[in-house]
């Protein structure tokens, strides 16, 4: 299902127009980047695309949460980042 979602995200023209690019796929997560000014809109579209991607194959509803960070693992290591940089 992750591969279906990745394909749908990659093919989504609206995400492309907003400058979104997939950087990594880790288990069931996609990590990507986009311009700061488009982050909220990208998160909204990305969540929708990922939740809907398996509908033709699976009838179970899916949950998808998007988080917007300025640095990878910022929420986990914000104290270290603030002290170091």
Biopython code that builds the backbone (N, CA, C, O; Angstrom):
import numpy as np
from Bio.PDB.StructureBuilder import StructureBuilder

atoms = [
    (1, "UNK", "N", (0.811, -1.186, 0.000)),
    (1, "UNK", "CA", (0.000, 0.000, 0.000)),
    (1, "UNK", "C", (0.861, 1.260, 0.000)),
    (1, "UNK", "O", (0.481, 2.284, -0.566)),
    (2, "UNK", "N", (2.018, 1.172, 0.637)),
    (2, "UNK", "CA", (2.919, 2.328, 0.633)),
    (2, "UNK", "C", (3.367, 2.660, -0.780)),
    (2, "UNK", "O", (3.489, 3.830, -1.143)),
    (3, "UNK", "N", (3.611, 1.632, -1.572)),
    (3, "UNK", "CA", (4.044, 1.871, -2.955)),
    (3, "UNK", "C", (2.918, 2.479, -3.783)),
    (3, "UNK", "O", (3.166, 3.333, -4.634)),
    (4, "UNK", "N", (1.684, 2.045, -3.542)),
    (4, "UNK", "CA", (0.542, 2.673, -4.221)),
    (4, "UNK", "C", (0.465, 4.153, -3.864)),
    (4, "UNK", "O", (0.269, 5.007, -4.729)),
    (5, "UNK", "N", (0.623, 4.437, -2.582)),
    (5, "UNK", "CA", (0.567, 5.829, -2.121)),
    (5, "UNK", "C", (1.688, 6.655, -2.731)),
    (5, "UNK", "O", (1.467, 7.786, -3.164)),
    (6, "UNK", "N", (2.894, 6.090, -2.765)),
    (6, "UNK", "CA", (4.026, 6.814, -3.351)),
    (6, "UNK", "C", (3.767, 7.143, -4.811)),
    (6, "UNK", "O", (4.070, 8.243, -5.272)),
    (7, "UNK", "N", (3.214, 6.197, -5.526)),
    (7, "UNK", "CA", (2.937, 6.424, -6.952)),
    (7, "UNK", "C", (1.892, 7.522, -7.140)),
    (7, "UNK", "O", (2.038, 8.391, -8.000)),
    (8, "UNK", "N", (0.831, 7.471, -6.320)),
    (8, "UNK", "CA", (-0.223, 8.493, -6.419)),
    (8, "UNK", "C", (0.328, 9.873, -6.055)),
    (8, "UNK", "O", (-0.012, 10.870, -6.691)),
    (9, "UNK", "N", (1.169, 9.924, -5.039)),
    (9, "UNK", "CA", (1.772, 11.202, -4.632)),
    (9, "UNK", "C", (2.678, 11.719, -5.745)),
    (9, "UNK", "O", (2.626, 12.898, -6.093)),
    (10, "UNK", "N", (3.502, 10.845, -6.298)),
    (10, "UNK", "CA", (4.422, 11.233, -7.362)),
    (10, "UNK", "C", (3.676, 11.756, -8.586)),
    (10, "UNK", "O", (4.129, 12.705, -9.227)),
    (11, "UNK", "N", (2.539, 11.148, -8.915)),
    (11, "UNK", "CA", (1.774, 11.530, -10.102)),
    (11, "UNK", "C", (0.858, 12.738, -9.888)),
    (11, "UNK", "O", (0.310, 13.271, -10.853)),
    (12, "UNK", "N", (0.686, 13.172, -8.646)),
    (12, "UNK", "CA", (-0.242, 14.262, -8.350)),
    (12, "UNK", "C", (0.306, 15.605, -8.856)),
    (12, "UNK", "O", (1.318, 16.103, -8.364)),
    (13, "UNK", "N", (-0.376, 16.167, -9.836)),
    (13, "UNK", "CA", (0.078, 17.414, -10.468)),
    (13, "UNK", "C", (-0.002, 18.615, -9.524)),
    (13, "UNK", "O", (0.823, 19.525, -9.603)),
    (14, "UNK", "N", (-0.989, 18.616, -8.639)),
    (14, "UNK", "CA", (-1.131, 19.740, -7.706)),
    (14, "UNK", "C", (0.056, 19.779, -6.730)),
    (14, "UNK", "O", (0.580, 20.851, -6.426)),
    (15, "UNK", "N", (0.473, 18.606, -6.244)),
    (15, "UNK", "CA", (1.647, 18.554, -5.361)),
    (15, "UNK", "C", (2.903, 19.006, -6.104)),
    (15, "UNK", "O", (3.736, 19.723, -5.552)),
    (16, "UNK", "N", (3.028, 18.583, -7.349)),
    (16, "UNK", "CA", (4.181, 19.016, -8.159)),
    (16, "UNK", "C", (4.193, 20.533, -8.330)),
    (16, "UNK", "O", (5.234, 21.177, -8.196)),
    (17, "UNK", "N", (3.024, 21.089, -8.629)),
    (17, "UNK", "CA", (2.923, 22.535, -8.835)),
    (17, "UNK", "C", (3.290, 23.310, -7.568)),
    (17, "UNK", "O", (3.787, 24.434, -7.641)),
    (18, "UNK", "N", (3.040, 22.695, -6.400)),
    (18, "UNK", "CA", (3.378, 23.332, -5.127)),
    (18, "UNK", "C", (4.836, 23.095, -4.730)),
    (18, "UNK", "O", (5.276, 23.567, -3.682)),
    (19, "UNK", "N", (5.579, 22.376, -5.553)),
    (19, "UNK", "CA", (7.001, 22.161, -5.320)),
    (19, "UNK", "C", (7.331, 21.008, -4.390)),
    (19, "UNK", "O", (8.441, 20.943, -3.862)),
    (20, "UNK", "N", (6.383, 20.089, -4.176)),
    (20, "UNK", "CA", (6.637, 18.953, -3.283)),
    (20, "UNK", "C", (7.462, 17.882, -3.975)),
    (20, "UNK", "O", (7.222, 17.542, -5.133)),
    (21, "UNK", "N", (8.439, 17.356, -3.245)),
    (21, "UNK", "CA", (9.268, 16.256, -3.740)),
    (21, "UNK", "C", (9.409, 15.222, -2.633)),
    (21, "UNK", "O", (9.640, 15.573, -1.476)),
    (22, "UNK", "N", (9.269, 13.940, -2.987)),
    (22, "UNK", "CA", (9.500, 12.863, -2.034)),
    (22, "UNK", "C", (11.006, 12.702, -1.860)),
    (22, "UNK", "O", (11.744, 12.601, -2.840)),
    (23, "UNK", "N", (11.453, 12.679, -0.614)),
    (23, "UNK", "CA", (12.867, 12.467, -0.326)),
    (23, "UNK", "C", (13.143, 11.037, 0.105)),
    (23, "UNK", "O", (14.087, 10.410, -0.377)),
    (24, "UNK", "N", (12.323, 10.518, 1.011)),
    (24, "UNK", "CA", (12.519, 9.184, 1.561)),
    (24, "UNK", "C", (11.187, 8.497, 1.820)),
    (24, "UNK", "O", (10.169, 9.146, 2.062)),
    (25, "UNK", "N", (11.216, 7.185, 1.765)),
    (25, "UNK", "CA", (10.093, 6.376, 2.208)),
    (25, "UNK", "C", (10.648, 5.436, 3.258)),
    (25, "UNK", "O", (11.554, 4.652, 2.977)),
    (26, "UNK", "N", (10.114, 5.509, 4.456)),
    (26, "UNK", "CA", (10.554, 4.651, 5.554)),
    (26, "UNK", "C", (9.328, 3.942, 6.100)),
    (26, "UNK", "O", (8.448, 4.568, 6.690)),
    (27, "UNK", "N", (9.276, 2.637, 5.903)),
    (27, "UNK", "CA", (8.133, 1.813, 6.285)),
    (27, "UNK", "C", (6.866, 2.398, 5.672)),
    (27, "UNK", "O", (6.679, 2.330, 4.457)),
    (28, "UNK", "N", (5.997, 2.970, 6.496)),
    (28, "UNK", "CA", (4.748, 3.524, 5.969)),
    (28, "UNK", "C", (4.756, 5.056, 5.967)),
    (28, "UNK", "O", (3.697, 5.679, 5.896)),
    (29, "UNK", "N", (5.929, 5.657, 6.044)),
    (29, "UNK", "CA", (6.056, 7.116, 6.054)),
    (29, "UNK", "C", (6.674, 7.613, 4.759)),
    (29, "UNK", "O", (7.510, 6.949, 4.147)),
    (30, "UNK", "N", (6.238, 8.800, 4.362)),
    (30, "UNK", "CA", (6.898, 9.513, 3.275)),
    (30, "UNK", "C", (7.477, 10.784, 3.860)),
    (30, "UNK", "O", (6.787, 11.520, 4.566)),
    (31, "UNK", "N", (8.721, 11.039, 3.572)),
    (31, "UNK", "CA", (9.358, 12.287, 3.978)),
    (31, "UNK", "C", (9.637, 13.047, 2.701)),
    (31, "UNK", "O", (10.243, 12.528, 1.763)),
    (32, "UNK", "N", (9.181, 14.292, 2.683)),
    (32, "UNK", "CA", (9.342, 15.104, 1.492)),
    (32, "UNK", "C", (9.664, 16.531, 1.856)),
    (32, "UNK", "O", (9.755, 16.893, 3.029)),
    (33, "UNK", "N", (9.834, 17.335, 0.823)),
    (33, "UNK", "CA", (10.112, 18.749, 1.045)),
    (33, "UNK", "C", (9.333, 19.590, 0.050)),
    (33, "UNK", "O", (8.971, 19.145, -1.039)),
    (34, "UNK", "N", (9.090, 20.823, 0.472)),
    (34, "UNK", "CA", (8.419, 21.800, -0.384)),
    (34, "UNK", "C", (8.749, 23.187, 0.155)),
    (34, "UNK", "O", (9.263, 23.306, 1.267)),
    (35, "UNK", "N", (8.465, 24.231, -0.609)),
    (35, "UNK", "CA", (8.668, 25.582, -0.086)),
    (35, "UNK", "C", (7.808, 25.821, 1.161)),
    (35, "UNK", "O", (6.682, 25.330, 1.248)),
    (36, "UNK", "N", (8.347, 26.578, 2.124)),
    (36, "UNK", "CA", (7.642, 26.842, 3.384)),
    (36, "UNK", "C", (6.225, 27.376, 3.176)),
    (36, "UNK", "O", (5.291, 26.978, 3.872)),
    (37, "UNK", "N", (6.082, 28.275, 2.214)),
    (37, "UNK", "CA", (4.778, 28.917, 2.010)),
    (37, "UNK", "C", (3.699, 27.937, 1.518)),
    (37, "UNK", "O", (2.508, 28.239, 1.593)),
    (38, "UNK", "N", (4.110, 26.777, 1.022)),
    (38, "UNK", "CA", (3.152, 25.787, 0.522)),
    (38, "UNK", "C", (2.940, 24.620, 1.483)),
    (38, "UNK", "O", (2.167, 23.711, 1.183)),
    (39, "UNK", "N", (3.610, 24.631, 2.625)),
    (39, "UNK", "CA", (3.618, 23.476, 3.524)),
    (39, "UNK", "C", (2.225, 23.061, 3.985)),
    (39, "UNK", "O", (1.913, 21.870, 3.968)),
    (40, "UNK", "N", (1.384, 23.997, 4.394)),
    (40, "UNK", "CA", (0.053, 23.636, 4.886)),
    (40, "UNK", "C", (-0.801, 23.012, 3.790)),
    (40, "UNK", "O", (-1.472, 22.006, 4.022)),
    (41, "UNK", "N", (-0.782, 23.591, 2.616)),
    (41, "UNK", "CA", (-1.562, 23.064, 1.487)),
    (41, "UNK", "C", (-1.039, 21.688, 1.066)),
    (41, "UNK", "O", (-1.825, 20.782, 0.788)),
    (42, "UNK", "N", (0.271, 21.535, 1.019)),
    (42, "UNK", "CA", (0.873, 20.250, 0.657)),
    (42, "UNK", "C", (0.477, 19.188, 1.681)),
    (42, "UNK", "O", (0.120, 18.073, 1.299)),
    (43, "UNK", "N", (0.531, 19.507, 2.962)),
    (43, "UNK", "CA", (0.160, 18.542, 4.007)),
    (43, "UNK", "C", (-1.288, 18.094, 3.840)),
    (43, "UNK", "O", (-1.596, 16.912, 3.992)),
    (44, "UNK", "N", (-2.161, 19.018, 3.532)),
    (44, "UNK", "CA", (-3.584, 18.707, 3.325)),
    (44, "UNK", "C", (-3.773, 17.766, 2.128)),
    (44, "UNK", "O", (-4.471, 16.757, 2.234)),
    (45, "UNK", "N", (-3.159, 18.094, 1.005)),
    (45, "UNK", "CA", (-3.293, 17.282, -0.211)),
    (45, "UNK", "C", (-2.616, 15.923, -0.019)),
    (45, "UNK", "O", (-3.171, 14.891, -0.396)),
    (46, "UNK", "N", (-1.441, 15.926, 0.556)),
    (46, "UNK", "CA", (-0.683, 14.691, 0.773)),
    (46, "UNK", "C", (-1.475, 13.704, 1.636)),
    (46, "UNK", "O", (-1.548, 12.516, 1.320)),
    (47, "UNK", "N", (-2.058, 14.196, 2.711)),
    (47, "UNK", "CA", (-2.872, 13.354, 3.583)),
    (47, "UNK", "C", (-4.030, 12.743, 2.818)),
    (47, "UNK", "O", (-4.294, 11.546, 2.932)),
    (48, "UNK", "N", (-4.708, 13.549, 2.050)),
    (48, "UNK", "CA", (-5.854, 13.067, 1.273)),
    (48, "UNK", "C", (-5.433, 12.021, 0.243)),
    (48, "UNK", "O", (-6.067, 10.972, 0.131)),
    (49, "UNK", "N", (-4.382, 12.296, -0.501)),
    (49, "UNK", "CA", (-3.912, 11.368, -1.539)),
    (49, "UNK", "C", (-3.498, 10.042, -0.914)),
    (49, "UNK", "O", (-3.830, 8.980, -1.441)),
    (50, "UNK", "N", (-2.786, 10.089, 0.193)),
    (50, "UNK", "CA", (-2.323, 8.848, 0.815)),
    (50, "UNK", "C", (-3.488, 8.031, 1.370)),
    (50, "UNK", "O", (-3.492, 6.806, 1.249)),
    (51, "UNK", "N", (-4.467, 8.684, 1.971)),
    (51, "UNK", "CA", (-5.624, 7.949, 2.510)),
    (51, "UNK", "C", (-6.463, 7.318, 1.411)),
    (51, "UNK", "O", (-7.034, 6.245, 1.605)),
    (52, "UNK", "N", (-6.541, 7.968, 0.272)),
    (52, "UNK", "CA", (-7.378, 7.476, -0.822)),
    (52, "UNK", "C", (-6.655, 6.507, -1.753)),
    (52, "UNK", "O", (-7.302, 5.869, -2.584)),
    (53, "UNK", "N", (-5.353, 6.380, -1.641)),
    (53, "UNK", "CA", (-4.567, 5.624, -2.617)),
    (53, "UNK", "C", (-4.925, 4.141, -2.711)),
    (53, "UNK", "O", (-4.826, 3.558, -3.791)),
    (54, "UNK", "N", (-5.334, 3.525, -1.620)),
    (54, "UNK", "CA", (-5.617, 2.086, -1.637)),
    (54, "UNK", "C", (-7.103, 1.771, -1.778)),
    (54, "UNK", "O", (-7.486, 0.601, -1.772)),
    (55, "UNK", "N", (-7.937, 2.786, -1.904)),
    (55, "UNK", "CA", (-9.384, 2.554, -1.975)),
    (55, "UNK", "C", (-9.811, 1.554, -3.046)),
    (55, "UNK", "O", (-10.714, 0.759, -2.788)),
    (56, "UNK", "N", (-9.208, 1.555, -4.235)),
    (56, "UNK", "CA", (-9.633, 0.567, -5.231)),
    (56, "UNK", "C", (-9.329, -0.876, -4.823)),
    (56, "UNK", "O", (-9.943, -1.809, -5.341)),
    (57, "UNK", "N", (-8.387, -1.064, -3.899)),
    (57, "UNK", "CA", (-7.948, -2.405, -3.532)),
    (57, "UNK", "C", (-8.477, -2.840, -2.166)),
    (57, "UNK", "O", (-8.826, -4.005, -1.981)),
    (58, "UNK", "N", (-8.539, -1.915, -1.212)),
    (58, "UNK", "CA", (-8.888, -2.226, 0.175)),
    (58, "UNK", "C", (-10.072, -1.365, 0.609)),
    (58, "UNK", "O", (-10.119, -0.170, 0.317)),
    (59, "UNK", "N", (-11.014, -1.970, 1.298)),
    (59, "UNK", "CA", (-12.202, -1.236, 1.738)),
    (59, "UNK", "C", (-12.090, -0.678, 3.156)),
    (59, "UNK", "O", (-13.005, 0.001, 3.621)),
    (60, "UNK", "N", (-10.997, -0.951, 3.841)),
    (60, "UNK", "CA", (-10.796, -0.477, 5.208)),
    (60, "UNK", "C", (-10.343, 0.980, 5.171)),
    (60, "UNK", "O", (-9.443, 1.318, 4.402)),
    (61, "UNK", "N", (-10.948, 1.858, 5.987)),
    (61, "UNK", "CA", (-10.498, 3.254, 6.003)),
    (61, "UNK", "C", (-9.089, 3.370, 6.595)),
    (61, "UNK", "O", (-8.726, 2.626, 7.506)),
    (62, "UNK", "N", (-8.316, 4.299, 6.074)),
    (62, "UNK", "CA", (-6.950, 4.511, 6.526)),
    (62, "UNK", "C", (-6.835, 5.823, 7.277)),
    (62, "UNK", "O", (-7.639, 6.737, 7.097)),
    (63, "UNK", "N", (-5.819, 5.897, 8.122)),
    (63, "UNK", "CA", (-5.504, 7.108, 8.861)),
    (63, "UNK", "C", (-4.161, 7.614, 8.349)),
    (63, "UNK", "O", (-3.261, 6.820, 8.072)),
    (64, "UNK", "N", (-4.024, 8.906, 8.224)),
    (64, "UNK", "CA", (-2.772, 9.492, 7.775)),
    (64, "UNK", "C", (-2.608, 10.849, 8.456)),
    (64, "UNK", "O", (-3.506, 11.690, 8.418)),
    (65, "UNK", "N", (-1.474, 11.045, 9.065)),
    (65, "UNK", "CA", (-1.172, 12.310, 9.730)),
    (65, "UNK", "C", (0.044, 12.941, 9.074)),
    (65, "UNK", "O", (1.019, 12.257, 8.764)),
    (66, "UNK", "N", (-0.019, 14.230, 8.867)),
    (66, "UNK", "CA", (1.122, 14.957, 8.312)),
    (66, "UNK", "C", (1.687, 15.871, 9.394)),
    (66, "UNK", "O", (0.945, 16.479, 10.165)),
    (67, "UNK", "N", (2.997, 15.954, 9.434)),
    (67, "UNK", "CA", (3.666, 16.884, 10.342)),
    (67, "UNK", "C", (4.576, 17.772, 9.510)),
    (67, "UNK", "O", (5.221, 17.319, 8.564)),
    (68, "UNK", "N", (4.613, 19.018, 9.872)),
    (68, "UNK", "CA", (5.468, 19.970, 9.167)),
    (68, "UNK", "C", (6.631, 20.323, 10.088)),
    (68, "UNK", "O", (6.432, 20.819, 11.197)),
    (69, "UNK", "N", (7.831, 20.064, 9.619)),
    (69, "UNK", "CA", (9.045, 20.337, 10.384)),
    (69, "UNK", "C", (9.987, 21.159, 9.505)),
    (69, "UNK", "O", (9.959, 21.043, 8.280)),
    (70, "UNK", "N", (10.812, 21.980, 10.130)),
    (70, "UNK", "CA", (11.807, 22.728, 9.365)),
    (70, "UNK", "C", (13.122, 21.957, 9.262)),
    (70, "UNK", "O", (13.942, 22.229, 8.385)),
    (71, "UNK", "N", (13.316, 20.992, 10.165)),
    (71, "UNK", "CA", (14.495, 20.119, 10.153)),
    (71, "UNK", "C", (14.023, 18.691, 10.426)),
    (71, "UNK", "O", (13.032, 18.480, 11.126)),
    (72, "UNK", "N", (14.729, 17.730, 9.877)),
    (72, "UNK", "CA", (14.390, 16.334, 10.166)),
    (72, "UNK", "C", (14.511, 16.093, 11.664)),
    (72, "UNK", "O", (15.467, 16.544, 12.294)),
    (73, "UNK", "N", (13.572, 15.405, 12.215)),
    (73, "UNK", "CA", (13.542, 15.028, 13.631)),
    (73, "UNK", "C", (13.570, 16.235, 14.561)),
    (73, "UNK", "O", (14.038, 16.139, 15.695)),
    (74, "UNK", "N", (13.075, 17.353, 14.087)),
    (74, "UNK", "CA", (13.082, 18.564, 14.909)),
    (74, "UNK", "C", (12.325, 18.364, 16.212)),
    (74, "UNK", "O", (12.788, 18.803, 17.265)),
    (75, "UNK", "N", (11.172, 17.710, 16.161)),
    (75, "UNK", "CA", (10.387, 17.527, 17.379)),
    (75, "UNK", "C", (11.098, 16.612, 18.379)),
    (75, "UNK", "O", (10.916, 16.766, 19.587)),
    (76, "UNK", "N", (11.898, 15.671, 17.901)),
    (76, "UNK", "CA", (12.622, 14.766, 18.790)),
    (76, "UNK", "C", (13.881, 15.397, 19.368)),
    (76, "UNK", "O", (14.251, 15.117, 20.508)),
    (77, "UNK", "N", (14.535, 16.244, 18.592)),
    (77, "UNK", "CA", (15.832, 16.771, 18.993)),
    (77, "UNK", "C", (15.878, 18.289, 19.024)),
    (77, "UNK", "O", (16.941, 18.876, 18.825)),
    (78, "UNK", "N", (14.751, 18.933, 19.269)),
    (78, "UNK", "CA", (14.723, 20.398, 19.222)),
    (78, "UNK", "C", (15.667, 21.037, 20.242)),
    (78, "UNK", "O", (16.290, 22.056, 19.943)),
    (79, "UNK", "N", (15.786, 20.455, 21.442)),
    (79, "UNK", "CA", (16.687, 21.016, 22.446)),
    (79, "UNK", "C", (18.138, 20.957, 21.973)),
    (79, "UNK", "O", (18.885, 21.925, 22.114)),
    (80, "UNK", "N", (18.525, 19.823, 21.415)),
    (80, "UNK", "CA", (19.901, 19.671, 20.912)),
    (80, "UNK", "C", (20.156, 20.636, 19.777)),
    (80, "UNK", "O", (21.197, 21.292, 19.738)),
    (81, "UNK", "N", (19.196, 20.733, 18.833)),
    (81, "UNK", "CA", (19.353, 21.644, 17.702)),
    (81, "UNK", "C", (19.476, 23.082, 18.161)),
    (81, "UNK", "O", (20.319, 23.822, 17.653)),
    (82, "UNK", "N", (18.642, 23.494, 19.122)),
    (82, "UNK", "CA", (18.699, 24.869, 19.609)),
    (82, "UNK", "C", (20.023, 25.166, 20.311)),
    (82, "UNK", "O", (20.560, 26.265, 20.173)),
    (83, "UNK", "N", (20.547, 24.213, 21.051)),
    (83, "UNK", "CA", (21.820, 24.413, 21.751)),
    (83, "UNK", "C", (23.002, 24.425, 20.801)),
    (83, "UNK", "O", (23.932, 25.212, 20.976)),
    (84, "UNK", "N", (22.976, 23.563, 19.801)),
    (84, "UNK", "CA", (24.099, 23.414, 18.883)),
    (84, "UNK", "C", (24.124, 24.484, 17.786)),
    (84, "UNK", "O", (25.193, 24.929, 17.367)),
    (85, "UNK", "N", (22.935, 24.892, 17.328)),
    (85, "UNK", "CA", (22.876, 25.805, 16.186)),
    (85, "UNK", "C", (22.179, 27.054, 16.582)),
    (85, "UNK", "O", (22.021, 27.959, 15.763)),
]
sb = StructureBuilder()
sb.init_structure("model")
sb.init_model(0)
sb.init_chain("A")
sb.init_seg("    ")
for serial, (resi, resn, name, xyz) in enumerate(atoms, 1):
    if name == "N":
        sb.init_residue(resn, " ", resi, " ")
    sb.init_atom(name, np.array(xyz, "f"), 0.0, 1.0, " ", f" {name:<3s}", serial, name[0])
structure = sb.get_structure()
